[in-house]
Amino acid sequence: MPDTRKLIIPLLCLYLASCAPDSGVPEMMDNYVVQVADALELNPELSEVSPVSQIPRRRERFLEMPDLDMGMLDFLSLYGCELQYVVGERNSIMGRVMQPLNRLRYEAHFIRAAENCIPQTDRESVKEDLQEAIESKSETLAIAVWNATWGVEEVERLFTLAQGYYPGKSDENPVAELASGVMKLNRTVTGLLGGNTDEPLEYVGEVHQRWQAEHRAGQLMNSARLLVTRLDDATALLARRVETDPLCPEDGASTATGALGEAYSRAYAEGVQTYLQRVDQAKEALIEPLEKLAAQQEDTMPEAFREWYRQHLDTENTGSLWGQLDRATETHALRWQQLLAQCGVSPDS
């Protein structure tokens, strides 16, 4: 083989922007293409891995939260029920710079307090003002929910692309813990959007902290893109030997069948296919709940986020990153089956 092949692996991380030095995943996938090429007596060709798009910046995800008329707020702050203290909190210096989660807590608390105030007054005009305030806050609650989920800074760490690839071998606890938090958050969001302002929010800060500390979503997306590219590279080699330049004669005999069976069983079945299963399991555990967290807020979703969501979270979209991975995986497996059958090689050999 030409000497240039010896340079392929060492140079890979120079052009893969998100390559993690100790992940081993890029090397595994690139070596796989080389092994397939060797077994097929072809030269390997490694395509450039295009980068995954980063989640839109916070200023593009965050929605401005409308507030009640200051005159109404001043009026309600004087009325003698719990709402007086809730409005007072909002009018304080700290209340005017609330973080998204605290703002959501305030909005839900405001609605509950206003509802509790209505039976405590006999004045119809006050009841009307309270009802108007409740309706206004209820209409904008979805914005507060969005900002406390997709508008927080912590979600950017969860989706960062700077932490390499999803590990080939590691403890599954980080994904399980992340998934558990997102699923619980989904139930809370469903309740809030359905009008239940009593939904618990105390745990949400811990979910955000976990997003800050773990980067599994971004790693999974990096891995999906890498897998699509390298599977397509290897598929092109297999397709050439199946269709245009058959590896085996019509009777199926070939001196290459031993190397072919070895590449299939060791490099593909025991290596790449195992990693594909790990990525698919993590996608189901984490990406799909995150998809639901966005999808159930689609009416509130800002336009800048919508296209990113369609391309990177929507697992039902055949044109998305995950649709591309499904297609690349299926096509690659089919080409292996065709070539093995053509050469009379058992997949178990």
DOVEXBA-215148 format. One line per field, with one value per residue (C-alpha): residue number from 1; x, y, z. Coordinates in Angstrom, 3 decimals. Example, Ala and Ser with C-alpha at 12.3 -4.5 7.8 and 13.67 -1.06 7.14 Angstrom:
2
kollo <- (1_2)
X <- (12.300_13.670)
Y <- (-4.500_-1.060)
Z <- (7.800_7.140)
This chain:
349
kollo <- (1_2_3_4_5_6_7_8_9_10_11_12_13_14_15_16_17_18_19_20_21_22_23_24_25_26_27_28_29_30_31_32_33_34_35_36_37_38_39_40_41_42_43_44_45_46_47_48_49_50_51_52_53_54_55_56_57_58_59_60_61_62_63_64_65_66_67_68_69_70_71_72_73_74_75_76_77_78_79_80_81_82_83_84_85_86_87_88_89_90_91_92_93_94_95_96_97_98_99_100_101_102_103_104_105_106_107_108_109_110_111_112_113_114_115_116_117_118_119_120_121_122_123_124_125_126_127_128_129_130_131_132_133_134_135_136_137_138_139_140_141_142_143_144_145_146_147_148_149_150_151_152_153_154_155_156_157_158_159_160_161_162_163_164_165_166_167_168_169_170_171_172_173_174_175_176_177_178_179_180_181_182_183_184_185_186_187_188_189_190_191_192_193_194_195_196_197_198_199_200_201_202_203_204_205_206_207_208_209_210_211_212_213_214_215_216_217_218_219_220_221_222_223_224_225_226_227_228_229_230_231_232_233_234_235_236_237_238_239_240_241_242_243_244_245_246_247_248_249_250_251_252_253_254_255_256_257_258_259_260_261_262_263_264_265_266_267_268_269_270_271_272_273_274_275_276_277_278_279_280_281_282_283_284_285_286_287_288_289_290_291_292_293_294_295_296_297_298_299_300_301_302_303_304_305_306_307_308_309_310_311_312_313_314_315_316_317_318_319_320_321_322_323_324_325_326_327_328_329_330_331_332_333_334_335_336_337_338_339_340_341_342_343_344_345_346_347_348_349)
X <- (0.000_1.252_3.203_0.571_-1.699_0.673_-0.142_-3.912_-4.506_-1.978_-3.382_-7.045_-7.342_-5.801_-8.965_-11.568_-12.340_-14.061_-11.670_-11.081_-7.510_-8.477_-11.855_-10.538_-13.722_-12.343_-9.398_-11.724_-13.899_-11.004_-9.224_-12.448_-12.509_-8.855_-9.594_-12.527_-10.368_-7.625_-10.096_-11.495_-8.029_-8.858_-7.368_-9.187_-10.727_-11.648_-14.116_-13.935_-16.279_-18.461_-19.070_-22.352_-24.136_-23.946_-27.176_-28.291_-26.833_-28.765_-29.796_-31.458_-33.163_-34.294_-37.710_-38.623_-41.110_-43.971_-45.084_-48.263_-48.923_-46.973_-50.139_-51.847_-48.768_-48.657_-52.352_-52.022_-48.991_-51.207_-53.944_-53.874_-53.403_-50.475_-50.304_-49.057_-45.849_-45.457_-45.670_-43.352_-40.750_-40.994_-40.691_-37.550_-34.106_-33.336_-36.755_-36.096_-33.091_-34.530_-32.863_-35.208_-35.993_-36.750_-38.924_-40.906_-41.348_-42.567_-45.042_-46.559_-46.664_-48.336_-51.142_-51.771_-51.716_-54.083_-56.495_-56.441_-57.084_-60.354_-62.478_-61.027_-62.500_-66.056_-65.281_-66.233_-63.751_-60.916_-62.113_-62.121_-58.579_-57.391_-59.027_-57.467_-54.067_-54.509_-55.490_-52.537_-50.053_-51.549_-51.180_-47.477_-46.594_-45.443_-42.709_-41.445_-41.461_-39.475_-36.885_-36.451_-35.786_-34.262_-33.334_-30.889_-27.117_-26.693_-28.288_-25.399_-22.985_-25.132_-24.966_-21.407_-19.451_-16.082_-16.002_-15.349_-17.338_-19.631_-17.313_-16.949_-16.776_-17.847_-20.174_-23.797_-24.786_-24.314_-26.793_-29.233_-29.156_-29.525_-32.399_-34.172_-33.984_-35.254_-38.167_-39.167_-38.888_-41.113_-43.844_-43.560_-43.684_-46.739_-48.481_-47.557_-48.658_-51.889_-52.551_-51.291_-49.224_-48.718_-46.141_-42.973_-39.983_-37.539_-35.624_-35.155_-32.020_-30.373_-31.298_-29.639_-26.522_-26.302_-26.583_-23.705_-21.520_-22.289_-21.866_-23.431_-25.899_-23.163_-20.935_-23.729_-24.227_-20.509_-20.539_-23.605_-21.971_-18.713_-20.578_-22.590_-19.435_-17.322_-20.128_-20.744_-16.998_-16.976_-20.300_-18.869_-16.051_-18.456_-20.786_-17.884_-17.049_-20.698_-21.662_-18.884_-15.776_-16.848_-14.451_-15.557_-16.144_-19.514_-18.751_-18.069_-14.484_-11.855_-8.550_-9.930_-12.762_-10.701_-9.822_-13.397_-14.841_-12.270_-13.108_-16.794_-16.631_-13.847_-13.972_-17.682_-19.712_-17.524_-16.397_-18.439_-21.774_-21.325_-20.590_-23.587_-25.790_-24.374_-25.080_-28.597_-29.369_-28.115_-30.153_-33.308_-32.505_-31.478_-32.038_-35.648_-36.707_-34.912_-36.808_-40.067_-38.985_-38.710_-41.633_-44.239_-43.198_-43.266_-45.884_-43.487_-40.238_-38.385_-37.716_-33.930_-34.217_-36.761_-34.445_-31.729_-34.337_-35.486_-31.941_-30.513_-33.317_-36.219_-35.602_-38.693_-37.308_-35.600_-33.401_-32.161_-28.822_-30.525_-32.417_-29.108_-27.542_-30.421_-30.115_-26.301_-26.509_-29.154_-27.404_-24.064_-25.503_-27.253_-24.020_-22.215_-24.961_-24.796_-21.025_-20.880_-23.576_-21.751_-18.556_-20.228_-18.981_-21.058_-21.531_-20.644_-17.345)
Y <- (0.000_3.580_5.243_7.980_5.497_5.563_9.239_8.870_8.147_10.596_13.502_12.898_15.025_17.966_18.410_17.041_20.117_18.238_15.291_14.165_12.842_9.976_8.956_6.366_6.626_8.530_6.131_3.140_4.405_5.435_2.131_0.391_1.994_1.007_-2.593_-2.840_-1.443_-3.993_-6.869_-5.646_-4.975_-1.309_1.980_3.660_7.065_9.053_11.860_15.050_14.971_18.070_19.689_19.472_22.794_24.152_24.882_28.490_31.039_32.050_35.421_33.563_31.036_33.344_34.973_38.316_37.882_40.424_41.740_43.205_46.897_48.647_50.396_47.069_45.683_48.713_48.253_44.540_45.153_47.160_44.575_42.643_38.996_36.738_38.343_41.511_39.741_37.981_41.288_42.878_40.216_40.972_44.724_44.347_44.965_41.222_40.459_42.563_40.403_36.948_33.976_31.964_29.257_31.808_33.732_30.571_30.002_33.583_33.337_30.104_31.511_34.709_32.766_30.627_33.634_35.630_32.705_32.428_36.156_36.173_34.496_36.914_40.049_41.270_44.053_43.114_45.550_43.885_40.444_41.593_42.961_39.741_37.648_39.822_39.395_35.605_35.392_37.523_35.483_32.197_33.261_34.052_31.154_29.117_31.695_31.345_27.552_27.791_30.131_27.855_24.843_25.839_29.419_28.573_28.706_25.178_23.592_24.909_22.790_19.703_20.226_21.522_20.021_20.688_17.499_14.965_11.828_9.516_7.042_3.560_2.112_3.925_3.994_4.373_6.358_9.850_9.159_7.440_10.365_12.924_10.971_10.634_14.397_15.254_12.801_14.278_17.762_16.673_15.658_18.998_20.957_18.992_19.879_23.565_23.941_22.220_24.850_23.093_25.763_23.455_21.416_20.962_23.002_22.450_19.716_21.644_23.395_19.991_19.030_22.210_21.461_18.032_19.628_21.893_18.954_16.401_16.804_13.611_15.195_17.031_13.952_11.835_14.324_14.367_10.565_10.435_12.707_10.713_7.411_8.627_9.784_6.701_4.223_5.932_5.709_1.973_1.443_2.990_0.424_-2.464_-1.217_-1.090_-4.737_-5.742_-3.882_-2.467_-4.438_-7.790_-9.201_-12.779_-14.653_-16.149_-19.398_-17.462_-18.636_-16.037_-15.833_-12.756_-14.524_-15.143_-11.472_-10.556_-12.733_-11.379_-7.766_-8.457_-10.356_-8.471_-4.921_-4.594_-6.992_-6.842_-3.224_-0.776_-2.527_-2.702_1.020_1.754_-0.087_1.996_5.213_4.078_3.143_6.529_8.276_6.544_7.265_10.920_12.488_11.337_12.838_16.053_15.975_15.758_18.638_20.802_19.340_19.925_23.584_23.955_26.721_28.806_27.758_30.724_30.486_30.571_27.332_25.581_24.614_23.415_21.296_19.774_18.880_17.712_16.587_15.452_11.702_11.273_13.615_11.419_14.349_14.957_13.820_10.775_9.991_10.104_7.732_5.262_5.324_4.961_2.050_0.187_0.708_-0.394_-3.598_-4.363_-3.968_-6.321_-8.918_-8.607_-8.985_-11.887_-13.698_-13.006_-14.482_-17.360_-16.217_-16.906_-13.868_-16.152_-17.250)
Z <- (0.000_-0.529_2.255_2.568_4.357_7.306_7.762_7.833_11.510_13.093_11.087_11.825_14.947_13.130_11.062_13.426_15.514_18.313_18.531_22.097_22.463_24.768_23.356_20.913_18.853_15.827_15.653_15.834_12.995_10.786_11.376_10.465_7.026_6.559_7.606_5.221_2.419_3.187_3.146_-0.173_-1.639_-2.173_-1.076_1.847_1.336_4.446_3.876_5.880_8.863_8.675_12.073_13.913_14.383_17.909_19.735_19.045_21.432_24.495_23.123_20.222_22.485_25.286_24.984_26.487_29.301_29.239_32.601_33.988_33.736_36.507_37.650_38.227_39.979_42.272_43.033_43.746_45.947_48.290_48.553_51.821_50.847_49.940_46.511_48.196_49.193_45.846_43.964_46.493_45.738_42.019_42.588_44.677_43.185_43.120_41.705_38.620_37.622_38.294_36.659_34.381_36.952_39.676_37.234_36.512_40.242_40.599_37.725_39.049_42.598_41.352_39.665_42.759_45.083_42.853_42.669_46.464_46.799_44.868_47.597_50.161_48.626_48.310_45.843_42.291_40.790_42.693_41.633_38.024_38.336_39.929_37.220_34.533_36.163_36.352_32.685_31.637_33.657_32.475_28.845_29.281_31.584_28.574_27.943_31.494_31.084_27.839_29.346_32.383_30.154_26.819_27.721_30.530_30.144_31.484_28.416_26.332_28.380_27.884_24.106_23.857_20.976_22.615_24.686_21.944_21.319_23.215_24.967_23.566_27.064_30.204_33.160_32.010_35.123_33.608_30.792_33.146_35.579_32.797_31.264_34.606_35.166_31.674_31.928_35.295_33.802_30.907_33.338_35.122_31.854_30.730_33.986_33.868_30.251_31.218_33.881_37.022_38.781_41.766_39.845_41.964_40.828_43.701_41.857_38.594_39.831_40.322_36.761_35.508_37.559_35.968_32.522_33.486_34.518_31.791_28.048_26.764_24.319_22.437_22.500_21.039_18.218_17.441_17.363_15.139_12.584_12.669_12.323_9.344_7.564_8.224_7.583_4.250_3.482_4.184_2.400_-0.767_-0.687_-0.139_-2.897_-5.351_-4.684_-4.913_-8.081_-10.263_-9.344_-7.795_-5.226_-5.808_-9.086_-9.838_-8.032_-4.837_-4.477_-3.633_-1.822_-0.019_1.788_4.918_5.300_4.476_7.249_9.710_8.864_9.286_12.549_14.325_12.973_12.252_14.421_17.525_17.150_15.124_15.532_19.304_19.427_17.209_19.700_22.580_20.714_19.791_23.403_24.622_21.911_23.105_26.749_26.431_23.006_22.717_26.100_25.112_21.816_23.778_26.021_22.912_20.936_23.637_23.642_19.858_20.001_22.099_20.379_18.809_15.078_15.594_17.575_15.358_12.489_14.869_16.632_13.341_12.336_15.664_17.990_15.818_15.583_13.384_10.732_8.125_7.140_10.680_12.060_13.579_10.390_8.519_11.044_10.738_6.956_6.981_9.441_7.440_4.101_5.495_6.986_3.679_1.683_4.062_3.635_-0.151_-0.309_2.131_0.154_-3.106_-1.712_0.092_3.485_6.591_8.861_11.781_10.296)
